[in-house]
Amino acid sequence: MFGPWSAATHEAGSSEDYKHFGAINAAYAKYLQEPYPVRTTIQVAGLPLGAKVQIETVLGR
């Protein structure tokens, strides 16, 4: 998926509600391979533009 940027070293996500956590985990497993990178997830009161989930990823070669 990431071409030459094949190793995700850290991923952080925000969600309005942890009820979305199962879907986040499914997407995480679909696009990343074990060993999975370090991950931080927090629940927030709201996200810009009405988004339900925000994900930030740091990639390395």
Backbone atoms as SQL, in Angstrom:
CREATE TABLE atoms (id INTEGER PRIMARY KEY, chain TEXT, resi INTEGER, resn TEXT, atom TEXT, x REAL, y REAL, z REAL);
INSERT INTO atoms VALUES
  (1, 'A', 1, 'MET', 'N', 0.809, -1.191, 0.000),
  (2, 'A', 1, 'MET', 'CA', 0.000, 0.000, 0.000),
  (3, 'A', 1, 'MET', 'C', 0.855, 1.258, 0.000),
  (4, 'A', 2, 'PHE', 'N', 1.948, 1.260, 0.735),
  (5, 'A', 2, 'PHE', 'CA', 2.721, 2.476, 0.915),
  (6, 'A', 2, 'PHE', 'C', 3.917, 2.576, -0.033),
  (7, 'A', 3, 'GLY', 'N', 4.078, 1.612, -0.941),
  (8, 'A', 3, 'GLY', 'CA', 5.205, 1.651, -1.869),
  (9, 'A', 3, 'GLY', 'C', 6.517, 1.612, -1.113),
  (10, 'A', 4, 'PRO', 'N', 7.461, 2.512, -1.453),
  (11, 'A', 4, 'PRO', 'CA', 8.753, 2.481, -0.773),
  (12, 'A', 4, 'PRO', 'C', 8.644, 2.840, 0.710),
  (13, 'A', 5, 'TRP', 'N', 7.565, 3.480, 1.084),
  (14, 'A', 5, 'TRP', 'CA', 7.333, 3.795, 2.489),
  (15, 'A', 5, 'TRP', 'C', 6.565, 2.630, 3.106),
  (16, 'A', 6, 'SER', 'N', 7.257, 1.532, 3.337),
  (17, 'A', 6, 'SER', 'CA', 6.579, 0.285, 3.659),
  (18, 'A', 6, 'SER', 'C', 6.377, 0.047, 5.147),
  (19, 'A', 7, 'ALA', 'N', 7.016, 0.811, 6.007),
  (20, 'A', 7, 'ALA', 'CA', 6.921, 0.529, 7.430),
  (21, 'A', 7, 'ALA', 'C', 6.272, 1.685, 8.171),
  (22, 'A', 8, 'ALA', 'N', 5.079, 1.463, 8.678),
  (23, 'A', 8, 'ALA', 'CA', 4.441, 2.462, 9.536),
  (24, 'A', 8, 'ALA', 'C', 5.060, 2.310, 10.919),
  (25, 'A', 9, 'THR', 'N', 5.625, 3.385, 11.444),
  (26, 'A', 9, 'THR', 'CA', 6.315, 3.295, 12.722),
  (27, 'A', 9, 'THR', 'C', 5.457, 3.756, 13.888),
  (28, 'A', 10, 'HIS', 'N', 4.447, 4.575, 13.615),
  (29, 'A', 10, 'HIS', 'CA', 3.552, 5.049, 14.672),
  (30, 'A', 10, 'HIS', 'C', 2.248, 5.494, 14.035),
  (31, 'A', 11, 'GLU', 'N', 1.166, 5.202, 14.714),
  (32, 'A', 11, 'GLU', 'CA', -0.154, 5.629, 14.229),
  (33, 'A', 11, 'GLU', 'C', -0.920, 6.172, 15.412),
  (34, 'A', 12, 'ALA', 'N', -1.574, 7.290, 15.222),
  (35, 'A', 12, 'ALA', 'CA', -2.410, 7.873, 16.265),
  (36, 'A', 12, 'ALA', 'C', -3.781, 8.143, 15.676),
  (37, 'A', 13, 'GLY', 'N', -4.798, 7.913, 16.459),
  (38, 'A', 13, 'GLY', 'CA', -6.143, 8.138, 15.962),
  (39, 'A', 13, 'GLY', 'C', -7.027, 8.783, 17.004),
  (40, 'A', 14, 'SER', 'N', -8.014, 9.485, 16.528),
  (41, 'A', 14, 'SER', 'CA', -9.024, 10.080, 17.391),
  (42, 'A', 14, 'SER', 'C', -10.380, 9.614, 16.897),
  (43, 'A', 15, 'SER', 'N', -11.284, 9.364, 17.812),
  (44, 'A', 15, 'SER', 'CA', -12.628, 8.947, 17.446),
  (45, 'A', 15, 'SER', 'C', -13.617, 9.669, 18.339),
  (46, 'A', 16, 'GLU', 'N', -14.776, 10.022, 17.781),
  (47, 'A', 16, 'GLU', 'CA', -15.828, 10.640, 18.584),
  (48, 'A', 16, 'GLU', 'C', -16.405, 9.655, 19.593),
  (49, 'A', 17, 'ASP', 'N', -16.315, 8.375, 19.291),
  (50, 'A', 17, 'ASP', 'CA', -16.947, 7.376, 20.143),
  (51, 'A', 17, 'ASP', 'C', -16.212, 6.054, 19.966),
  (52, 'A', 18, 'TYR', 'N', -15.916, 5.386, 21.064),
  (53, 'A', 18, 'TYR', 'CA', -15.210, 4.111, 20.972),
  (54, 'A', 18, 'TYR', 'C', -16.050, 3.014, 20.331),
  (55, 'A', 19, 'LYS', 'N', -17.311, 3.281, 20.030),
  (56, 'A', 19, 'LYS', 'CA', -18.107, 2.280, 19.324),
  (57, 'A', 19, 'LYS', 'C', -17.554, 2.033, 17.926),
  (58, 'A', 20, 'HIS', 'N', -16.740, 2.934, 17.404),
  (59, 'A', 20, 'HIS', 'CA', -16.111, 2.783, 16.089),
  (60, 'A', 20, 'HIS', 'C', -14.803, 1.993, 16.159),
  (61, 'A', 21, 'PHE', 'N', -14.389, 1.596, 17.346),
  (62, 'A', 21, 'PHE', 'CA', -13.084, 0.974, 17.531),
  (63, 'A', 21, 'PHE', 'C', -12.954, -0.327, 16.742),
  (64, 'A', 22, 'GLY', 'N', -14.012, -1.129, 16.646),
  (65, 'A', 22, 'GLY', 'CA', -13.968, -2.365, 15.871),
  (66, 'A', 22, 'GLY', 'C', -13.679, -2.109, 14.403),
  (67, 'A', 23, 'ALA', 'N', -14.315, -1.092, 13.831),
  (68, 'A', 23, 'ALA', 'CA', -14.087, -0.732, 12.431),
  (69, 'A', 23, 'ALA', 'C', -12.672, -0.191, 12.234),
  (70, 'A', 24, 'ILE', 'N', -12.189, 0.561, 13.205),
  (71, 'A', 24, 'ILE', 'CA', -10.813, 1.076, 13.132),
  (72, 'A', 24, 'ILE', 'C', -9.832, -0.094, 13.135),
  (73, 'A', 25, 'ASN', 'N', -10.048, -1.076, 14.020),
  (74, 'A', 25, 'ASN', 'CA', -9.167, -2.244, 14.077),
  (75, 'A', 25, 'ASN', 'C', -9.205, -3.045, 12.778),
  (76, 'A', 26, 'ALA', 'N', -10.374, -3.170, 12.157),
  (77, 'A', 26, 'ALA', 'CA', -10.499, -3.911, 10.905),
  (78, 'A', 26, 'ALA', 'C', -9.700, -3.220, 9.799),
  (79, 'A', 27, 'ALA', 'N', -9.801, -1.897, 9.704),
  (80, 'A', 27, 'ALA', 'CA', -9.040, -1.148, 8.692),
  (81, 'A', 27, 'ALA', 'C', -7.548, -1.234, 8.976),
  (82, 'A', 28, 'TYR', 'N', -7.191, -1.160, 10.234),
  (83, 'A', 28, 'TYR', 'CA', -5.792, -1.258, 10.663),
  (84, 'A', 28, 'TYR', 'C', -5.199, -2.585, 10.199),
  (85, 'A', 29, 'ALA', 'N', -5.916, -3.685, 10.436),
  (86, 'A', 29, 'ALA', 'CA', -5.441, -5.017, 10.053),
  (87, 'A', 29, 'ALA', 'C', -5.417, -5.196, 8.532),
  (88, 'A', 30, 'LYS', 'N', -6.321, -4.525, 7.826),
  (89, 'A', 30, 'LYS', 'CA', -6.389, -4.650, 6.364),
  (90, 'A', 30, 'LYS', 'C', -5.185, -4.004, 5.681),
  (91, 'A', 31, 'TYR', 'N', -4.746, -2.851, 6.189),
  (92, 'A', 31, 'TYR', 'CA', -3.710, -2.084, 5.510),
  (93, 'A', 31, 'TYR', 'C', -2.323, -2.198, 6.119),
  (94, 'A', 32, 'LEU', 'N', -2.203, -2.726, 7.319),
  (95, 'A', 32, 'LEU', 'CA', -0.907, -2.855, 7.971),
  (96, 'A', 32, 'LEU', 'C', -0.629, -4.318, 8.270),
  (97, 'A', 33, 'GLN', 'N', 0.636, -4.659, 8.409),
  (98, 'A', 33, 'GLN', 'CA', 1.030, -6.025, 8.689),
  (99, 'A', 33, 'GLN', 'C', 1.694, -6.120, 10.050),
  (100, 'A', 34, 'GLU', 'N', 1.642, -7.318, 10.624),
  (101, 'A', 34, 'GLU', 'CA', 2.348, -7.559, 11.880),
  (102, 'A', 34, 'GLU', 'C', 3.848, -7.544, 11.609),
  (103, 'A', 35, 'PRO', 'N', 4.658, -7.084, 12.529),
  (104, 'A', 35, 'PRO', 'CA', 4.267, -6.511, 13.809),
  (105, 'A', 35, 'PRO', 'C', 3.677, -5.118, 13.601),
  (106, 'A', 36, 'TYR', 'N', 2.529, -4.893, 14.188),
  (107, 'A', 36, 'TYR', 'CA', 1.848, -3.613, 14.043),
  (108, 'A', 36, 'TYR', 'C', 2.643, -2.506, 14.735),
  (109, 'A', 37, 'PRO', 'N', 2.582, -1.290, 14.183),
  (110, 'A', 37, 'PRO', 'CA', 3.297, -0.174, 14.805),
  (111, 'A', 37, 'PRO', 'C', 2.643, 0.233, 16.124),
  (112, 'A', 38, 'VAL', 'N', 3.372, 1.012, 16.875),
  (113, 'A', 38, 'VAL', 'CA', 2.840, 1.585, 18.109),
  (114, 'A', 38, 'VAL', 'C', 1.588, 2.366, 17.763),
  (115, 'A', 39, 'ARG', 'N', 0.590, 2.319, 18.638),
  (116, 'A', 39, 'ARG', 'CA', -0.661, 3.022, 18.341),
  (117, 'A', 39, 'ARG', 'C', -1.178, 3.723, 19.580),
  (118, 'A', 40, 'THR', 'N', -1.676, 4.916, 19.360),
  (119, 'A', 40, 'THR', 'CA', -2.344, 5.697, 20.398),
  (120, 'A', 40, 'THR', 'C', -3.730, 6.041, 19.888),
  (121, 'A', 41, 'THR', 'N', -4.759, 5.797, 20.686),
  (122, 'A', 41, 'THR', 'CA', -6.119, 6.135, 20.297),
  (123, 'A', 41, 'THR', 'C', -6.782, 6.897, 21.437),
  (124, 'A', 42, 'ILE', 'N', -7.450, 7.996, 21.111),
  (125, 'A', 42, 'ILE', 'CA', -8.157, 8.774, 22.124),
  (126, 'A', 42, 'ILE', 'C', -9.580, 9.057, 21.659),
  (127, 'A', 43, 'GLN', 'N', -10.474, 9.203, 22.613),
  (128, 'A', 43, 'GLN', 'CA', -11.848, 9.601, 22.306),
  (129, 'A', 43, 'GLN', 'C', -11.948, 11.103, 22.530),
  (130, 'A', 44, 'VAL', 'N', -12.582, 11.796, 21.591),
  (131, 'A', 44, 'VAL', 'CA', -12.701, 13.250, 21.662),
  (132, 'A', 44, 'VAL', 'C', -14.166, 13.659, 21.559),
  (133, 'A', 45, 'ALA', 'N', -14.454, 14.896, 21.947),
  (134, 'A', 45, 'ALA', 'CA', -15.828, 15.399, 21.901),
  (135, 'A', 45, 'ALA', 'C', -16.297, 15.665, 20.481),
  (136, 'A', 46, 'GLY', 'N', -15.377, 15.999, 19.586),
  (137, 'A', 46, 'GLY', 'CA', -15.743, 16.279, 18.199),
  (138, 'A', 46, 'GLY', 'C', -14.512, 16.413, 17.328),
  (139, 'A', 47, 'LEU', 'N', -14.701, 16.203, 16.025),
  (140, 'A', 47, 'LEU', 'CA', -13.617, 16.328, 15.057),
  (141, 'A', 47, 'LEU', 'C', -14.028, 17.325, 13.979),
  (142, 'A', 48, 'PRO', 'N', -13.049, 17.941, 13.293),
  (143, 'A', 48, 'PRO', 'CA', -13.369, 18.911, 12.251),
  (144, 'A', 48, 'PRO', 'C', -14.211, 18.311, 11.125),
  (145, 'A', 49, 'LEU', 'N', -15.068, 19.125, 10.560),
  (146, 'A', 49, 'LEU', 'CA', -15.889, 18.786, 9.396),
  (147, 'A', 49, 'LEU', 'C', -16.812, 17.589, 9.635),
  (148, 'A', 50, 'GLY', 'N', -17.121, 17.305, 10.897),
  (149, 'A', 50, 'GLY', 'CA', -18.039, 16.221, 11.220),
  (150, 'A', 50, 'GLY', 'C', -17.456, 14.832, 11.053),
  (151, 'A', 51, 'ALA', 'N', -16.132, 14.734, 10.921),
  (152, 'A', 51, 'ALA', 'CA', -15.490, 13.424, 10.761),
  (153, 'A', 51, 'ALA', 'C', -15.756, 12.556, 11.984),
  (154, 'A', 52, 'LYS', 'N', -15.837, 11.250, 11.769),
  (155, 'A', 52, 'LYS', 'CA', -16.032, 10.300, 12.870),
  (156, 'A', 52, 'LYS', 'C', -14.711, 9.779, 13.401),
  (157, 'A', 53, 'VAL', 'N', -13.687, 9.723, 12.522),
  (158, 'A', 53, 'VAL', 'CA', -12.377, 9.182, 12.895),
  (159, 'A', 53, 'VAL', 'C', -11.298, 10.033, 12.246),
  (160, 'A', 54, 'GLN', 'N', -10.210, 10.259, 12.977),
  (161, 'A', 54, 'GLN', 'CA', -9.036, 10.952, 12.434),
  (162, 'A', 54, 'GLN', 'C', -7.838, 10.063, 12.709),
  (163, 'A', 55, 'ILE', 'N', -7.018, 9.814, 11.685),
  (164, 'A', 55, 'ILE', 'CA', -5.862, 8.935, 11.837),
  (165, 'A', 55, 'ILE', 'C', -4.625, 9.652, 11.323),
  (166, 'A', 56, 'GLU', 'N', -3.553, 9.584, 12.100),
  (167, 'A', 56, 'GLU', 'CA', -2.266, 10.149, 11.727),
  (168, 'A', 56, 'GLU', 'C', -1.260, 9.001, 11.731),
  (169, 'A', 57, 'THR', 'N', -0.429, 8.910, 10.690),
  (170, 'A', 57, 'THR', 'CA', 0.531, 7.821, 10.588),
  (171, 'A', 57, 'THR', 'C', 1.899, 8.363, 10.240),
  (172, 'A', 58, 'VAL', 'N', 2.938, 7.827, 10.891),
  (173, 'A', 58, 'VAL', 'CA', 4.321, 8.137, 10.573),
  (174, 'A', 58, 'VAL', 'C', 4.884, 6.932, 9.837),
  (175, 'A', 59, 'LEU', 'N', 5.433, 7.159, 8.638),
  (176, 'A', 59, 'LEU', 'CA', 5.965, 6.069, 7.815),
  (177, 'A', 59, 'LEU', 'C', 7.474, 6.153, 7.729),
  (178, 'A', 60, 'GLY', 'N', 8.106, 5.023, 7.593),
  (179, 'A', 60, 'GLY', 'CA', 9.555, 4.951, 7.415),
  (180, 'A', 60, 'GLY', 'C', 9.895, 3.975, 6.312),
  (181, 'A', 61, 'ARG', 'N', 11.083, 4.053, 5.825),
  (182, 'A', 61, 'ARG', 'CA', 11.500, 3.140, 4.749),
  (183, 'A', 61, 'ARG', 'C', 12.096, 1.893, 5.309);
